[in-house]
Amino acid sequence: MDKMRIDKGDWLVVCDGRKALILENLGDEMFPNLHTREVHEQPNPSTGAQGTDAPGRLHGAAGSTRSSVEQTDWHDEAERAFLRGLAGRLDAAVSSGETSALTMVASPRALGMIRADYSDVVRKALQGEVGKDLVKQPVYEIEKQLLLSGAVK
């Protein structure tokens, strides 16, 4: 894994499908000092708690056949919407000059979801991605995990 550099003023975005921490490096690239800039959270109950309708039915184009339709995963849809909103916030931050560089730290699943929503501006500002789920950790532990793993220098 190549080491990513986090300069002073760069943002480290730690997220999953329900929570996002936007951390700013107030230190330098040698000794990062991450401070919480923003916290975004979304309550997201299980799919069963959000809706329990029976699956829908479709009529075949010819004849009298019918087939069922898979039930919508509301939990998954809420995660996608949350990450889409986060990508929009990052686009606004880079476009307005709040930050010029971003590093994403998220579970591989969340990274896969949010990548589709990166704007060109965010893609240019993106310094790298780390596939780890650290959003439930305190900031000092996130800093320690990233430094020990060699993901950032």
C-alpha positions as CSV (number, residue, x, y, z in Angstrom):
1,M,0.0,0.0,0.0
2,D,1.4,3.4,-1.0
3,K,1.5,5.9,1.9
4,M,-0.8,8.9,1.4
5,R,0.3,12.3,2.6
6,I,-2.1,14.4,4.6
7,D,-0.9,18.0,4.7
8,K,-2.1,20.8,7.0
9,G,-5.7,21.8,6.2
10,D,-6.4,18.5,4.3
11,W,-9.6,16.7,5.2
12,L,-9.8,13.0,6.2
13,V,-13.4,11.7,5.7
14,V,-14.2,8.7,7.8
15,C,-17.6,7.2,7.0
16,D,-20.0,4.3,6.6
17,G,-23.6,4.2,5.4
18,R,-24.9,5.9,8.6
19,K,-22.2,8.2,10.0
20,A,-19.5,10.4,8.6
21,L,-16.7,12.3,10.4
22,I,-15.0,15.0,8.5
23,L,-11.6,15.5,10.2
24,E,-9.2,18.3,9.4
25,N,-5.4,17.9,9.8
26,L,-4.2,20.9,12.0
27,G,-0.8,19.4,12.2
28,D,1.6,18.8,9.3
29,E,2.4,15.8,7.1
30,M,5.0,14.4,9.5
31,F,2.8,14.7,12.7
32,P,-0.9,14.7,11.8
33,N,-3.2,16.3,14.4
34,L,-6.8,15.4,13.4
35,H,-9.6,17.5,14.7
36,T,-13.3,16.9,14.1
37,R,-14.7,19.5,11.7
38,E,-18.2,18.0,11.1
39,V,-20.2,15.0,12.1
40,H,-23.1,13.7,10.0
41,E,-25.4,11.0,11.2
42,Q,-28.5,9.4,10.0
43,P,-30.7,7.0,11.9
44,N,-31.2,4.0,9.8
45,P,-33.3,1.2,11.2
46,S,-33.4,-2.3,9.8
47,T,-35.4,-2.9,6.6
48,G,-37.9,-4.9,8.7
49,A,-38.5,-1.9,10.9
50,Q,-38.9,0.4,7.9
51,G,-41.5,-1.6,6.0
52,T,-42.8,-5.2,5.9
53,D,-45.1,-5.3,2.9
54,A,-45.4,-8.5,1.0
55,P,-43.4,-8.6,-2.3
56,G,-45.2,-7.3,-5.3
57,R,-46.5,-9.4,-8.2
58,L,-46.0,-8.9,-11.9
59,H,-48.3,-10.4,-14.6
60,G,-46.5,-12.0,-17.5
61,A,-46.7,-10.4,-21.0
62,A,-48.4,-13.5,-22.4
63,G,-50.6,-15.9,-20.7
64,S,-51.7,-16.0,-17.1
65,T,-48.3,-16.4,-15.4
66,R,-47.3,-14.2,-12.4
67,S,-44.0,-13.8,-10.6
68,S,-43.0,-12.1,-7.5
69,V,-40.7,-9.0,-7.2
70,E,-38.0,-8.8,-4.7
71,Q,-38.8,-6.5,-1.8
72,T,-37.0,-3.2,-1.6
73,D,-34.1,-3.0,0.8
74,W,-35.0,0.3,2.5
75,H,-31.9,0.1,4.8
76,D,-29.6,-0.1,1.7
77,E,-31.5,2.7,0.0
78,A,-31.1,4.9,3.1
79,E,-27.3,4.2,3.1
80,R,-27.0,5.1,-0.6
81,A,-29.0,8.4,0.0
82,F,-26.8,9.3,2.9
83,L,-23.6,8.7,1.0
84,R,-25.0,10.6,-2.0
85,G,-25.6,13.6,0.3
86,L,-22.1,13.3,1.8
87,A,-20.6,13.3,-1.8
88,G,-22.5,16.5,-2.5
89,R,-21.2,18.1,0.7
90,L,-17.6,17.2,-0.3
91,D,-18.2,18.6,-3.7
92,A,-19.4,21.9,-2.2
93,A,-16.4,22.0,0.2
94,V,-13.8,21.5,-2.5
95,S,-15.6,23.9,-5.0
96,S,-15.8,26.6,-2.4
97,G,-12.2,26.3,-1.3
98,E,-12.9,25.0,2.3
99,T,-10.3,22.3,1.5
100,S,-8.2,21.4,-1.5
101,A,-7.4,17.7,-0.7
102,L,-9.4,14.8,0.7
103,T,-8.6,11.3,1.9
104,M,-11.5,8.8,2.2
105,V,-11.5,6.1,4.9
106,A,-14.5,3.8,4.8
107,S,-15.6,0.2,4.7
108,P,-15.1,-1.3,1.2
109,R,-18.8,-1.5,0.7
110,A,-19.3,2.3,1.5
111,L,-16.4,3.2,-0.7
112,G,-18.0,1.3,-3.6
113,M,-21.3,3.1,-3.0
114,I,-19.9,6.6,-2.7
115,R,-17.4,6.4,-5.7
116,A,-20.3,6.6,-8.1
117,D,-21.3,9.9,-6.7
118,Y,-17.9,11.7,-6.7
119,S,-17.9,14.8,-8.9
120,D,-15.0,15.6,-11.1
121,V,-13.9,18.2,-8.6
122,V,-13.9,15.7,-5.8
123,R,-12.0,13.1,-7.9
124,K,-9.2,15.6,-8.5
125,A,-9.0,16.5,-4.8
126,L,-9.0,12.9,-3.7
127,Q,-5.5,11.9,-2.4
128,G,-6.5,8.3,-1.7
129,E,-8.8,5.8,-0.2
130,V,-8.4,3.4,2.7
131,G,-10.8,0.5,3.0
132,K,-11.2,0.3,6.8
133,D,-14.3,0.8,8.9
134,L,-13.1,3.2,11.6
135,V,-16.1,5.5,12.0
136,K,-17.0,4.2,15.4
137,Q,-13.6,4.8,16.8
138,P,-12.6,8.0,18.7
139,V,-10.5,10.4,16.6
140,Y,-7.2,9.6,18.5
141,E,-7.7,5.9,17.7
142,I,-8.4,6.7,14.0
143,E,-5.2,8.7,13.9
144,K,-3.3,5.9,15.6
145,Q,-4.8,3.1,13.3
146,L,-3.9,5.0,10.1
147,L,-0.4,5.7,11.2
148,L,0.3,2.2,12.5
149,S,-1.1,0.6,9.4
150,G,1.1,2.7,7.2
151,A,-1.8,4.1,5.2
152,V,-0.7,7.7,5.9
153,K,2.6,9.2,6.6
